[in-house]
Amino acid sequence: MSRIGNNPVAIPEGVTVTVNGQEITVKGKLGELTQEFDAVSVAVEEGQVVVTRPSDAKDHRAKHGLYRALVNNMIKGVSSGWTKQLELVGVGYRASNQGNKLDLAVGFSHNIVLDIAPEVIVETISEKGKNPIVKLTSHDKQLVGQVAAKIRSFRKPEPYKGKGIKFVGEIIRRKAGKSA
């Protein structure tokens, strides 16, 4: 029995959900998302989305919870949006943006300039005495996570000094240095 898949997803005000064959479309104030699905059935009933599976086969059980979670993330995304924050830890590490171009100075001989998808809103926060923060916001959870992972991959945090690009709130496992 899927504990996640059995819970219906409530549809907030201002969000419309339509099911057309094997595709679900969610529209809200922040945008529109579509998702194809298979092996389960999705229905909109009384202001909530219900995902049901035809049998207890392993594939059906797995996709039951998956598609319910994807629909939930879509509904949350178009109503309130998703945000990820990355912190640049290191001396001389800087971030700036012009529109959707992100310019990172993270210790290489050259700056890294990254074109970010138009669906993602980029904001850089630089305060004196604090580490620079890159804030990513969008209605698509998967896209925000993918862009954040791409930015983090340029300079992952290292375990000795903790320098690198990390998520805000992420705990880096620290190692002891050489003992003489």
Secondary structure, DSSP 8 states (H G I E B T S, - for coil): --TTTTS-EE--TT-EEEEETTEEEEEETTEEEEEE--SSEEEEETTEEEEE-SS--HHHHHHHHHHHHHHHHHHHHHHT-EEEEEEEESTT-EEEEETTEEEEESSSSS-EEEE--TTSEEEEE--TTS--EEEEEES-HHHHHHHHHHHHHTS---TTT--EEEETT-----------
